[in-house]
């Protein structure tokens, strides 16, 4: 059986295979630039195109249907592929050079696991990426370019928003479906007489990330300014990534506590009691800082072990003080027709106190989760990426 592997998602590469060396359990491929890559036989067989359903592209190959010692009977360098005849079942596979190079797991640098995020400080106020509603709502290329900037920097502004709550949803759903929370699928940030959250008051709102009491806090937040005619009410933002980077460099012990120990968060009212433990800083398996979950006004009673509690509080206070450092904060007063969009699990947001008798202030908001955002970005990259 011949299985020609197409892997339509593989990136084009100019690399050519110069030679191949068969080892006991793997192939060593030498590329035309002199670099080498290693591929284990069991890995190659598991990733033959025949291992994937032709329609769904889900793997339907049974790994136990071959032995752990499967190996090539022959290996040939084709015009654009590496062709293998296997020792079992007379099976044949063809692996595109571009696919092999893209999935080269033996590279020491592991470039594909380095975060593409770019952190910022207070100077970012002068260079916040901006896009226009009309372009993003109608042009996929403009949508892609805006999403690239949002993914990289974590905060952008959309100009020219129509004076309707429907436009908030229309733009957000250009990415994907909305995340529903206990505040609804959409929400209005206005001052009310009997608030269920500090956001629904006119007092200053400390810097925070939304809903760390949830099992998975919301991803990207959309805040559409419908009116901001009052005195005060400026929006404030801090890149939690930049602060966490500095903390890791200057106080590694504090960083370790905040990234390894979990604390409780809780939101509760007459109808709900939503609780979850999270680390304030989250580092992925490759060492990248990928999340900050910080909200002092819904942090519950800390329940850390006694031998850690004081040290944790010192680390927590250190981080809190850095979040308030003017070196990191940007402040802007959103105008009607503007929408700020930011990564809620990275960028802290807050608000200055405002006089609710001096004019109307109304923001309309919603969330789209990170997984849906990343999915849309990858699909758009195939069509509009360079």
C-alpha positions, 0 to 999 in steps of 0.5 A: 500500500502506498501512502503519499503524504500531503499534509496540506498545512505544511509550510513551504521550505527551500530545504532539500534533503542531501543524504539519509543515514539509517540507524537502529531506531531512526533516520538521520537526514542531512539537509543541503545546508549541512544541518541534520535532523533525526526522525524515529521510525515509530514516529514516522510510521505513526505520522504516515498520511494513511494514519489519518482519516481522509475527510476529518484528518483525525488519526485513525491508525492503531499504533499497536498494529505495528511492532515497536521495532518497525523499520525501513526496508528501503529509503529513497530520496525522491524529487520532493519527498522521502520515500520509505518501504516498511518492514511490516505489511509491505507499507509505503510512505512518502514524506514531503521535505517541507513537512519533515522540516516543519516537524523537525523535533530534533532541533535544539533551538525549539523555535516553534515553542518560543512565545510570539508575545511582545511585552510593553510598558507605559510608552506603549500609549503612543503606539497602541495598534488601531484598526477601523470597524468598517475594514475589520468587519468586511475584509478578512485581510484587515481582520487578520492583520488586526488579530496578529497585532492583538495576539502579539501585543495583547491590546488594540483599539477599534475606531469608528464603531457604530453607536449600537450594542449590536456592532460589539457583537458583530465585530467579536463574532468575526472571530468566533462565538461569544463566551457566556459567563454569569454576567451574560453573553454580553454585559453593560458597564454602567453605574447602577444603584445596587451593583453586583460587581465593582465595575457597576459603580462609579468608584475607581476600579483597581487593575485586575483580570476578569473572572479568575474565579472561573475554571477557565477565565475568559480570553479576549475582552471587548469593551465598546464605548457608547458614551463617556461624557462624565468627569473622570472614568479614564481606563487604565491598563498594565501588561501583566506579561512585562511585570511578570518578566521583570519579577522573574528576572529580579526576584526569582523566588517570588516568581516561583511562588506566584507561578507554582502555588495556587490561591482561591478566587470566589464570586458569589451573590444570592444566586451563584457561588463560583470558586476556583484555585489558580496560580497568579502567574502561569508558565507553559511547558516551555517556560513562556509566561502565558497568563496572569490571573490577578484580581485582589477584590475577588481573591478569597481567603488564602489557604496555603500551607503554613510554611509558605504563607508569609513568603507567599504574601511577600511575593504577592505584595511585591507583584501588587506594588509592581502593577501599580508602578507608573512605569508600566501603566497606560491611561486613556479616556475612551471616546464614543465610537472606540472599542478597546480589545485586550487579552484578559489573561495577560493585560490588567485593566481598571478605571479611574473614579468618575462623577456619574452626575456629570455625564453618561458613561456606558461601555458594552462588553463581551468575551471571545475565548483564547482557543477560538481566537487562536483557531481563527488566527491560524486559519486566516494565516493560511490565506493571508499570512506572508 
